[in-house]
Amino acid sequence: MSDDRTNANALLDEILGLIPEHLHSVSGTALYTGRQAWSGRSNIYLLGYNPGGSPGDDRMAQNLTGLLTELPADYSEYRDGRWGAPGGGLRPKGTAPMQRRVLHLFNVLGVDPGSVPASNVIFPRSARAAHLPGVEANRLADECWTLHETMIERLGVKVIVCMGSDAANLVRPRVGAHTLAETYRETYDNRSWASNTYTGAGPTVVQLTHPSFGNWLSQKADPTGLVVRALARSAA
């Protein structure tokens, strides 16, 4: 067995060991990037709330096995995934609106999408965030946090980028990011949606408008400067 295969299997075993066993068989996934992103160091860590789409026959352990042992080491769901099109079928890789907006963030930061550890605060799938009641969401976030806490510390993460306030509201108390440091308000389409940077004793948390709704590609709605400035402050 090659060293790469051995390392991939070892990482898979570790990741599964950090996820409660009763979640292994539920519909969902824990990681959005391949094994390259989960080794070495990374200043940023990208988190959504939970995987979207109606729960199906997919199983978390099965999805992780495919991602970490079969797909390229630098795989990124945002660059390499084919997401559904409105009329049915699949779009070309990386072309769904949310994918394009996340790729814009990576381009602004000058990072390879396959090098960024990307995940969701909660691993089980639901069609909408609102389908997880607050008590249930907090319970699941606690169960999934062991993996995040381990990786944030190991990778040396300085800035956690949260897509949407739902994700940020679960992450901030878990890392002690309570102080509002900066706010950006978009002016796109007469909206004033806010993105915020929070600091504390641990990593900085940058809560961006969710890329499913906020058009990060517009100069009037691009919150990515918050991440650039948070990284610069962390390096000072």
N, C-alpha and C positions, 0 to 999 in steps of 0.2 A: 504494500500500500504506500502511495506517495506521501511525502510530508504534508503537502497541501490537503490531501484527503484526510489524513490523520488529524490535522489542525481543524478542519471543517467539522469533523465528527466530534472532536473535543469541545468546540464552541457550541455546537448543537446540544450536546449533553449538558453543558453548563447553563445555557439559556433555559432549557426545559426544566432544569433543577431549580431555577430562580422563579419559576411560574408555578403556582399551586396546581397540583396534579388534576384536580377536578375541572380546571379550565382547559386542559389539553384537548378534550374532546368536544369543546364548544365551537361554534362558528365564529371565526375571527382570526386575527393575526397579531403578533407582537412586534414585528420589525418590518420596516419599509426599505431597508438597505441591506446589501449583502455583507459577507463576513469581513471585508476590508474595513468597513466603517466601525467595526466593533473591536478593533485592535489598534495599538499605537495610542496616539493622543488626538483630541479634537477640542477646539475652543468652544464650539457650538453643539447644541443638541436640540433637534427639532421634534416637537410634540404636537399632534392633533389631539382631539378629544377621544374618539374611538372610531373603529372602522365603520364606514357607511355601508349601505345596502341591506336588504332584508336578509336575516339569518338563513343560511342554506345548508347544503350537505357538506360544505368544507369544514375541516377540523384544524384547530390551531396547530397541533403537533405536526400534522401533515404539511400544512403551509410552511412552517418553519423548516422542516426537513428539506423541502424543495428549494426554498430560498437559500439556505446555508450550505447545502451539499451539491445542488444540481445547477443552480444559476451562476453566472460569472461572479467572481469575488467583488467586483465593483458595481454590481447591480444596484440600480436606484428605481424604485417604483414610480418616481416622478419623471424620470427621463426615459425609462425602458418599458414601463407598463403600458398596456393598451386598455384604455378605459372605455366604457360604454358610450355610444352615440345616441342622441335623442330619438332617432328613427329606428333604432335597433342596430345590432352589429357592434363592431369595435372601431374606435378611432385609430389613426396611426400613432405610434409610440410618442408619448410625451406631449400630445397636442390638445388634451382636454383643458378647458380654461383653468382649472385649479392647478394642473400640472405646469402649465405655462407660467403661472404666477409664482409658484414655488421655484421653478427654474430661474426666473428673473431674480429672485432673492439670492440664489447661489451665484448667479452671474455678477451681481453687484458686489458680493463678498469675495469673488474671485476664487471660489472653491469648486472642486469636482463634485457633482451630485453623489457619486458613489463613495465619497470619503466622509459624508456627513451622517452621523448616527441619527436615524429618523424612526419615530415610533408613534404610538398613541398613549395617552395617560391610561386609558382603559382598553384592554385587548379584545373582549367580546364584541361582536358586531350588533348594531341596531340600525334601523332605517333612518332614525333621527335621534339627536342627542336628547330631545325631550321624552323619548320613549324609555329613558332610564331615570326613574324618580331619584330625588336628591339623596335619600338614604341609601338606595341601591348603588348609585354612582360613587358615593364615598366609600362604601364597602368594597366595591370592585377596585377603586383607585388604591385603597390600602393593600389589597391583595396583589396588585400589579406593581406597586411601588418598589418592592424589593429589587426587581430587575433594574428599574431606573436608577435607584439610589446606588446600586453596585456599579453600574456603568458610568454614571456621572462622576463618581469618585475616581474610578480607574482611568477614565479617559482624560481627566483633568479639565472637565468642562467649566468654562467661565460664564457662558451666556446660554440660558435655556430659552429658545424661541417657541412660544406657544401660539398656535393658530386658533384664535378666537378666545373670548373671555371664559367660556365654559372650561376649557383646558387650563387656562391661567389660574382660575379660581381654585382648582384642585391642586395645582403645583405650588403656588405661592406659599401657603401655610406649611407645606412639607419641606421647603428649603429656607423658610424664614425671610422671604422677600416681601416686606411690609411697607417700605418707604417709597412713595411715588417720586420718581426722579425726573421724569420727562414725559410729555404728552405730545402726540402729533394728531391733528384733526384734518381729515380729508375734506376737500371742497368739491368732490366729484358729484355731479348730478344734484347739486344743492343739498348734499348731505353733510353732516358734521360728525361722522363716526370717528371714535377715538381709538388710537393705539397708545399703549402706555409702557413705560419702563419702570420696573420696581427693583430696589436694591435691599440688601440686608446682610446678614452674617455669612450667607453662602453665595451660590451663583446668582448673578443678575437674571431676572425674568423679564423678557420682552414679550408683551401680549400684543399681537398684531390682529387687525381685522381678519376674519376668516377668509381665506382665498376663494372659498366657494361664492362669496358675496362681494368682498372688496376687490376692486379692479386694480391690483398692484401695478399693472402695466401702464396705468395713466399717471402722469405727473401730478394730477390733482388728488390722487388716492394712493400714492406709493409710500408706505410706512417703513420701507427697508432701511432708511437712514437711521432709524432708532437702533437697529442691530449694529450698523457700522459704528455708531458712536459708543454703544455699550461695549463693543469689543475693544475700541480704542482706550476707553477708560480702564478696562480690565488689564490692559497691557501697560498702563502708565505706572 
